[in-house]
Amino acid sequence: MRLGLNFVKGLRAEIASEIIRQRNVQPFHSIDDVKHRIPALQKSELTALAEIGALNSIAGERGHRRSALWQVERVARPAGSLLESSVGNASDDKVVSSDESNPLHLECEKRATASIFPESPSPLVPMNVEERLIADFRGTGLTVGIHPMAHHRATLKSQGVHTSIELRELPDGARIRIAGAVIARQRPGTAKGFVFLSLEDETGIANAIITPAFYAENTMAVLHEQFVLIEGKLQNKEKVVHVKAEKIMPLAAATIETPVRNFH
């Protein structure tokens, strides 16, 4: 799965368009090349792209997010007068055509840039699964990797927690446990103080009903926890499935900020 550049937080639309235009002329071969061909690209934008893995393929041998961030820091440093002079001389030497789409021109530019800005290997270790997940949500608001709950499924299963897709097969009245990321909180004006939570896991969405009395006793958990485990009685009638909450506990699934719609 691929995400468009419009998902990248902090990346200007005009820069995204220029990245696409330049990429269509010739693929980028390094992070130096990206910066050289798009001078208006800011360090913060390069960093955002590196953090979400968008630059892995051009971040050197065995490129990963931290190696890309290492390269961004190097590219973003001021060149200095001596290097700027060298860049100017190299630019003079490589001009073979005023047409930037000319393959020979682009190849000369590529070689000149590589000789002026030699890449240094990153000493940094790759991000772990949790770090990549956090970076994905921080940089795009979602992840194309596995859902945060999937990382904890084995432990949750040992605790008797059902996935959302399993609920439809369970009998009405069963006492069960569900868990997930809170993606919506609703309190309709006609619901007489009832709150409805939507919990997302790697299989879908489960709905929980919070009574006024339960809400009064557990307001902080209901309103502010991003991941929760809820225990209660299953109501499964006429293809309408939800859980009437009797217990709610914070769940340390990940230290990420997931998108949530509150009381819409």
C-alpha positions as CSV (number, residue, x, y, z in Angstrom):
1,M,0.0,0.0,0.0
2,R,1.2,3.5,-0.8
3,L,0.1,6.9,0.6
4,G,0.1,10.1,-1.4
5,L,2.3,13.0,-0.4
6,N,-0.8,14.9,0.7
7,F,-0.9,12.7,3.8
8,V,2.5,14.0,5.0
9,K,2.0,16.5,7.7
10,G,4.0,19.7,7.3
11,L,4.8,19.2,3.6
12,R,3.7,22.1,1.4
13,A,1.5,21.4,-1.5
14,E,3.8,23.2,-4.0
15,I,6.8,21.2,-2.7
16,A,4.9,17.9,-3.1
17,S,4.0,18.9,-6.7
18,E,7.6,19.7,-7.4
19,I,8.8,16.3,-6.0
20,I,6.4,14.6,-8.3
21,R,7.5,16.7,-11.3
22,Q,11.2,16.1,-10.7
23,R,10.6,12.4,-10.0
24,N,8.8,12.1,-13.4
25,V,11.8,13.7,-15.1
26,Q,14.3,11.3,-13.5
27,P,14.1,9.2,-10.3
28,F,16.0,10.6,-7.3
29,H,19.2,8.7,-6.5
30,S,20.0,10.1,-3.1
31,I,18.7,12.6,-0.5
32,D,21.4,15.0,-1.7
33,D,19.8,14.7,-5.1
34,V,16.4,15.6,-3.7
35,K,17.7,18.7,-2.0
36,H,19.9,19.7,-5.0
37,R,17.0,19.5,-7.4
38,I,14.4,21.1,-5.1
39,P,16.2,23.9,-3.3
40,A,13.1,25.3,-1.7
41,L,12.6,22.0,0.2
42,Q,13.0,22.9,3.9
43,K,14.8,20.7,6.4
44,S,11.6,20.2,8.4
45,E,9.9,18.8,5.2
46,L,12.9,16.5,4.5
47,T,12.8,15.3,8.1
48,A,9.0,14.6,7.9
49,L,9.6,12.5,4.8
50,A,12.5,10.7,6.4
51,E,10.6,9.9,9.6
52,I,7.7,8.2,7.8
53,G,10.1,6.1,5.6
54,A,9.5,8.0,2.4
55,L,13.3,8.3,1.8
56,N,14.3,4.8,2.7
57,S,15.0,3.7,-0.9
58,I,17.5,6.6,-1.4
59,A,19.1,6.6,2.1
60,G,22.1,4.6,1.1
61,E,22.8,0.9,1.4
62,R,20.3,-0.8,3.7
63,G,18.5,2.5,4.0
64,H,16.1,2.9,6.8
65,R,14.4,5.8,8.6
66,R,17.3,6.7,10.9
67,S,19.8,6.5,8.1
68,A,17.6,8.8,6.1
69,L,17.4,11.2,9.1
70,W,21.2,11.0,9.3
71,Q,21.5,12.0,5.7
72,V,19.0,14.8,6.1
73,E,21.1,16.3,8.9
74,R,24.2,16.2,6.7
75,V,22.4,17.7,3.7
76,A,20.9,20.5,5.7
77,R,24.2,21.8,7.1
78,P,25.5,25.0,5.4
79,A,28.0,24.1,2.7
80,G,30.5,26.9,3.5
81,S,32.2,29.2,1.0
82,L,34.8,26.6,-0.2
83,L,32.2,24.0,-0.9
84,E,29.8,26.5,-2.5
85,S,32.7,27.5,-4.8
86,S,33.2,23.8,-5.7
87,V,29.5,23.4,-6.4
88,G,29.6,26.4,-8.7
89,N,32.6,25.0,-10.6
90,A,31.0,21.6,-10.9
91,S,27.8,23.2,-12.2
92,D,29.8,25.0,-14.8
93,D,31.6,21.8,-15.9
94,K,28.5,19.7,-16.2
95,V,26.3,22.0,-18.3
96,V,25.8,20.2,-21.6
97,S,22.3,21.4,-22.4
98,S,19.8,24.0,-21.3
99,D,17.2,21.2,-21.4
100,E,17.1,19.7,-17.9
101,S,15.2,16.7,-19.1
102,N,18.2,15.8,-21.3
103,P,19.4,12.3,-20.1
104,L,23.1,13.3,-20.6
105,H,22.6,16.5,-18.6
106,L,20.9,14.6,-15.8
107,E,23.6,12.0,-15.6
108,C,26.4,14.6,-15.5
109,E,24.5,16.4,-12.7
110,K,24.1,13.2,-10.8
111,R,27.8,12.4,-11.0
112,A,28.8,15.9,-10.0
113,T,26.5,16.0,-7.1
114,A,27.7,12.6,-5.9
115,S,31.3,13.7,-6.0
116,I,30.6,17.0,-4.1
117,F,28.3,15.4,-1.5
118,P,29.7,12.0,-0.7
119,E,27.3,10.0,1.5
120,S,28.5,8.8,4.9
121,P,27.1,5.6,6.4
122,S,24.8,6.1,9.3
123,P,25.9,4.7,12.6
124,L,22.3,4.6,13.8
125,V,20.3,1.5,14.3
126,P,16.9,1.1,12.5
127,M,13.7,2.1,14.4
128,N,12.0,-0.7,16.1
129,V,8.3,-1.6,15.4
130,E,7.0,0.7,18.1
131,E,9.1,3.6,17.0
132,R,8.0,3.2,13.4
133,L,4.4,3.1,14.5
134,I,4.8,6.3,16.5
135,A,6.5,8.0,13.6
136,D,3.8,6.9,11.2
137,F,1.0,8.4,13.3
138,R,2.9,11.5,14.1
139,G,3.8,12.1,10.4
140,T,0.6,11.0,8.6
141,G,-2.1,10.2,11.2
142,L,-2.1,6.5,10.3
143,T,0.1,3.6,9.4
144,V,0.3,1.2,6.5
145,G,1.9,-1.3,8.8
146,I,0.0,-3.6,11.1
147,H,-2.5,-2.1,13.5
148,P,-1.1,-1.3,17.0
149,M,-3.4,-3.9,18.6
150,A,-2.0,-6.7,16.5
151,H,1.3,-6.3,18.3
152,H,-0.4,-7.2,21.5
153,R,-2.9,-9.8,20.3
154,A,-1.2,-12.9,21.8
155,T,-1.2,-11.3,25.3
156,L,-4.7,-10.0,24.9
157,K,-5.9,-13.4,23.8
158,S,-4.4,-15.0,26.9
159,Q,-6.4,-12.5,28.9
160,G,-9.7,-13.5,27.2
161,V,-10.0,-10.4,25.0
162,H,-12.0,-11.0,21.8
163,T,-11.4,-9.2,18.5
164,S,-14.2,-7.1,17.1
165,I,-14.8,-9.6,14.3
166,E,-15.5,-12.4,16.7
167,L,-18.3,-10.6,18.5
168,R,-21.0,-11.4,15.9
169,E,-20.5,-15.1,16.6
170,L,-20.8,-14.9,20.4
171,P,-24.2,-15.4,22.1
172,D,-26.3,-12.5,23.4
173,G,-25.7,-12.0,27.1
174,A,-22.2,-13.4,27.2
175,R,-19.8,-11.6,29.5
176,I,-16.8,-10.6,27.4
177,R,-13.7,-8.4,27.0
178,I,-12.9,-6.1,24.1
179,A,-10.0,-3.8,23.6
180,G,-8.9,-1.2,21.0
181,A,-8.0,2.3,20.1
182,V,-10.8,4.8,20.8
183,I,-11.7,6.3,17.5
184,A,-15.0,7.9,18.3
185,R,-16.9,9.2,21.4
186,Q,-20.6,10.0,20.9
187,R,-23.2,11.4,23.3
188,P,-26.4,12.2,21.4
189,G,-28.8,14.7,22.9
190,T,-31.6,12.1,22.8
191,A,-29.6,9.4,24.5
192,K,-30.3,10.6,28.1
193,G,-26.7,10.8,29.1
194,F,-25.5,7.6,27.5
195,V,-22.0,7.7,25.9
196,F,-21.1,5.4,22.9
197,L,-17.4,4.4,22.3
198,S,-16.1,2.9,19.1
199,L,-13.0,0.8,19.6
200,E,-10.8,-0.1,16.6
201,D,-8.6,-3.2,16.5
202,E,-6.8,-5.0,13.6
203,T,-10.1,-6.8,12.6
204,G,-12.6,-3.9,12.7
205,I,-14.7,-1.8,15.1
206,A,-16.5,-2.8,18.3
207,N,-19.0,-0.5,20.0
208,A,-19.4,0.0,23.7
209,I,-22.3,1.5,25.6
210,I,-21.5,3.7,28.7
211,T,-24.3,4.3,31.1
212,P,-24.6,7.7,32.8
213,A,-23.7,6.1,36.2
214,F,-20.7,4.3,34.8
215,Y,-19.6,7.4,33.0
216,A,-19.7,9.4,36.3
217,E,-17.5,6.9,38.0
218,N,-15.0,6.5,35.0
219,T,-15.0,9.9,33.4
220,M,-11.2,10.2,33.0
221,A,-10.8,6.8,31.4
222,V,-13.8,7.3,29.0
223,L,-12.7,10.8,27.9
224,H,-9.0,10.7,27.8
225,E,-7.6,7.2,27.3
226,Q,-6.5,6.4,23.8
227,F,-6.5,2.6,24.2
228,V,-8.8,0.8,26.5
229,L,-9.9,-2.6,27.6
230,I,-13.6,-2.9,28.3
231,E,-15.4,-5.8,30.1
232,G,-19.1,-6.1,30.0
233,K,-22.2,-7.9,28.7
234,L,-22.6,-8.5,25.0
235,Q,-25.8,-7.5,23.4
236,N,-26.1,-9.3,20.0
237,K,-29.6,-9.0,18.6
238,E,-30.7,-8.7,15.0
239,K,-27.2,-8.1,13.7
240,V,-26.8,-5.1,16.2
241,V,-23.7,-5.9,18.3
242,H,-22.3,-3.9,21.2
243,V,-21.0,-4.3,24.7
244,K,-22.5,-2.7,27.8
245,A,-19.5,-1.6,29.8
246,E,-19.1,-2.8,33.4
247,K,-15.3,-2.2,33.7
248,I,-12.8,0.0,31.7
249,M,-9.1,-0.1,32.0
250,P,-6.3,1.8,30.2
251,L,-4.3,-0.3,27.8
252,A,-0.7,0.5,27.1
253,A,-0.9,-0.6,23.4
254,A,1.3,2.2,22.1
255,T,2.4,5.7,23.0
256,I,0.8,7.2,19.9
257,E,-1.9,9.8,19.4
258,T,-4.6,8.2,17.3
259,P,-7.2,10.3,15.4
260,V,-10.5,10.5,17.3
261,R,-13.9,12.1,16.8
262,N,-15.3,13.3,20.1
263,F,-19.0,13.9,20.5
264,H,-20.0,14.5,16.9
